[in-house]
Amino acid sequence: MMLIGQYDSPFVRRIGIALSIYGMPFDHQPWSTFSDGHKIAAYNPLMRVPALVLDTGDTLIDSHVIIDYLDGLVPSEQRLYPKAEPDRHQAMRITALAAGFSDKAISLFYEQVLHSEVSPLWVERCTKQMSNTLKVLEDSRQSLASPYWFGEGIGHADIAVATSLRHFTDAHPTMANWKSDFPQLARHLAMLEEMPVFQEISQPFIAPA
């Protein structure tokens, strides 16, 4: 398999981490959606990442779809989503919140960096949505005694939250005070970033040019 996209994307990074935890070999092409868009277009006409090119030649896009495919390749007891309800849908909820948070962080970055005139209304809207999401995630993590969100082992929810927070921290350094406002999430991020797989599947944030 071939994973397309840079690891400063929270969506690409979570796929790389999942592949590594599952022990699935893959080639990595760290192509930028800006400078390497023509290369990505050969596999994904939307020129978005992540894109996972299968050994069959088929290409999967969207991190949720790719995760679902990878989970289908491993025994149920090894999957990084809980097997039983209600933990299963609750883990998907946390994952979706983290993904939505990253969408807003990316949108805010583009608004502030790529537009000559920044919309205060859009900045306020994105900032409020992100702050509200962090509050929900913080309260959820605060209520748990387990080292990970759904037990003693790492799962997709943990990975999604950590990769989203790392991207947010790197892309929006002026908003670094989030760590003092949301200490449970800050500890979660620090714990996962110390793991070898997170250090291996990582890169500094590269702003689009």
DAJO-V566297 format. One record per residue. N is the residue number from 0. RES is the residue in one small letter. PSI is psi in degrees with one decimal (none if undefined). OMEGA is omega in radians with two decimals (* if undefined). Layout:
# DAJO-V566297
N,RES,PSI,OMEGA / N,RES,PSI,OMEGA
This chain:
# DAJO-V566297
0,m,155.9,3.12 / 1,m,124.9,3.12 / 2,l,124.4,-3.11 / 3,i,130.9,3.08 / 4,g,157.0,-3.13 / 5,q,148.3,-3.08 / 6,y,-2.7,3.00 / 7,d,-8.5,2.97 / 8,s,125.9,3.12 / 9,p,-28.5,-3.11 / 10,f,-41.9,3.08 / 11,v,-42.9,-3.08 / 12,r,-40.3,-3.13 / 13,r,-31.0,3.08 / 14,i,-44.5,3.12 / 15,g,-39.6,3.12 / 16,i,-44.2,3.13 / 17,a,-44.3,3.10 / 18,l,-42.3,-3.12 / 19,s,-43.3,3.13 / 20,i,-37.8,3.12 / 21,y,-7.5,3.13 / 22,g,29.4,-3.13 / 23,m,117.6,3.14 / 24,p,143.2,3.12 / 25,f,151.6,2.98 / 26,d,145.5,-3.12 / 27,h,126.1,3.05 / 28,q,103.5,-3.08 / 29,p,62.5,-3.09 / 30,w,141.5,3.11 / 31,s,139.5,3.10 / 32,t,-15.8,3.12 / 33,f,-64.5,-3.04 / 34,s,-21.1,-3.11 / 35,d,23.4,-3.08 / 36,g,-35.8,-3.12 / 37,h,-31.3,3.09 / 38,k,-43.4,-3.12 / 39,i,-36.1,-3.10 / 40,a,-25.8,3.12 / 41,a,-21.1,-3.13 / 42,y,-30.5,-3.13 / 43,n,107.8,-3.09 / 44,p,-19.4,3.09 / 45,l,-13.0,-3.11 / 46,m,41.1,3.10 / 47,r,156.8,3.09 / 48,v,154.4,0.09 / 49,p,154.1,2.92 / 50,a,132.6,3.14 / 51,l,114.6,3.13 / 52,v,119.5,-3.09 / 53,l,164.7,3.12 / 54,d,-21.2,3.11 / 55,t,-12.8,-3.05 / 56,g,-14.7,3.07 / 57,d,151.3,3.12 / 58,t,129.1,3.05 / 59,l,140.3,3.10 / 60,i,160.4,-3.10 / 61,d,125.0,-3.04 / 62,s,-36.2,-3.14 / 63,h,-41.0,3.13 / 64,v,-42.8,-3.13 / 65,i,-43.0,3.12 / 66,i,-43.4,3.13 / 67,d,-40.3,3.12 / 68,y,-46.4,-3.12 / 69,l,-39.8,3.13 / 70,d,-30.8,3.13 / 71,g,-9.7,-3.13 / 72,l,-9.2,-3.08 / 73,v,156.1,3.07 / 74,p,149.1,-3.04 / 75,s,-35.0,-3.10 / 76,e,-14.3,3.13 / 77,q,-8.0,-3.07 / 78,r,146.7,-3.04 / 79,l,3.6,2.89 / 80,y,144.6,3.08 / 81,p,148.2,-3.13 / 82,k,-35.7,-2.98 / 83,a,151.5,3.01 / 84,e,150.6,0.14 / 85,p,-3.3,-3.07 / 86,d,-34.8,-3.07 / 87,r,-52.4,-3.10 / 88,h,-27.8,3.09 / 89,q,-37.0,3.08 / 90,a,-38.6,3.10 / 91,m,-35.0,3.11 / 92,r,-46.2,3.13 / 93,i,-42.3,3.12 / 94,t,-42.9,3.14 / 95,a,-38.5,3.08 / 96,l,-42.7,3.12 / 97,a,-42.1,3.12 / 98,a,-43.1,3.11 / 99,g,-37.5,3.07 / 100,f,-44.6,3.13 / 101,s,-38.7,3.08 / 102,d,-43.2,-3.13 / 103,k,-37.8,3.12 / 104,a,-39.8,3.11 / 105,i,-43.8,3.13 / 106,s,-41.7,3.13 / 107,l,-40.6,3.12 / 108,f,-47.6,-3.14 / 109,y,-40.1,-3.14 / 110,e,-41.8,-3.04 / 111,q,-26.9,-3.01 / 112,v,-38.7,-3.00 / 113,l,-15.1,-3.11 / 114,h,135.5,3.13 / 115,s,-31.7,3.07 / 116,e,117.1,-3.10 / 117,v,136.0,3.11 / 118,s,110.5,3.10 / 119,p,-35.7,-3.14 / 120,l,-43.7,-3.14 / 121,w,-40.2,3.10 / 122,v,-45.5,3.13 / 123,e,-42.2,-3.12 / 124,r,-49.3,-3.14 / 125,c,-43.6,-3.11 / 126,t,-42.0,3.13 / 127,k,-44.0,3.13 / 128,q,-41.1,-3.14 / 129,m,-43.6,3.14 / 130,s,-41.9,3.11 / 131,n,-38.4,3.14 / 132,t,-41.8,3.10 / 133,l,-38.0,3.13 / 134,k,-43.3,3.13 / 135,v,-44.1,3.14 / 136,l,-40.1,3.11 / 137,e,-46.0,3.14 / 138,d,-38.8,3.12 / 139,s,-45.8,-3.12 / 140,r,-35.0,-3.14 / 141,q,-30.1,-3.06 / 142,s,-4.1,-3.02 / 143,l,143.8,3.06 / 144,a,-15.2,-3.09 / 145,s,154.1,-3.14 / 146,p,-29.1,3.09 / 147,y,173.0,-3.00 / 148,w,-36.9,-3.07 / 149,f,47.4,3.02 / 150,g,-152.5,-3.03 / 151,e,-9.5,-3.11 / 152,g,153.1,-3.14 / 153,i,148.3,3.14 / 154,g,177.2,-3.13 / 155,h,-36.6,-3.14 / 156,a,-44.2,3.12 / 157,d,-45.1,-3.11 / 158,i,-45.3,-3.11 / 159,a,-43.9,-3.14 / 160,v,-47.0,-3.09 / 161,a,-44.4,-3.13 / 162,t,-34.3,3.09 / 163,s,-43.0,-3.13 / 164,l,-39.0,3.11 / 165,r,-45.1,3.11 / 166,h,-45.1,3.14 / 167,f,-44.5,-3.13 / 168,t,-42.2,-3.10 / 169,d,-38.9,-3.06 / 170,a,-23.7,-3.09 / 171,h,66.6,-3.08 / 172,p,-24.6,3.13 / 173,t,-9.7,3.13 / 174,m,25.5,-3.05 / 175,a,-11.9,3.14 / 176,n,-4.3,3.13 / 177,w,-28.7,-3.08 / 178,k,-36.3,3.10 / 179,s,-28.4,3.13 / 180,d,-26.0,-3.08 / 181,f,71.9,-3.00 / 182,p,-32.2,3.13 / 183,q,-41.8,3.11 / 184,l,-37.1,3.10 / 185,a,-41.1,3.10 / 186,r,-38.4,3.11 / 187,h,-46.6,3.13 / 188,l,-47.0,-3.11 / 189,a,-40.3,-3.13 / 190,m,-46.5,-3.08 / 191,l,-34.7,-3.13 / 192,e,-17.2,3.08 / 193,e,-13.0,-3.13 / 194,m,140.3,-3.13 / 195,p,-39.7,-3.09 / 196,v,-33.2,3.10 / 197,f,-32.2,3.11 / 198,q,-33.0,3.12 / 199,e,-46.1,-3.13 / 200,i,82.2,-3.01 / 201,s,155.4,2.99 / 202,q,155.5,3.06 / 203,p,153.5,3.13 / 204,f,132.1,3.11 / 205,i,113.6,3.13 / 206,a,140.6,3.12 / 207,p,144.0,-3.13 / 208,a,none,*
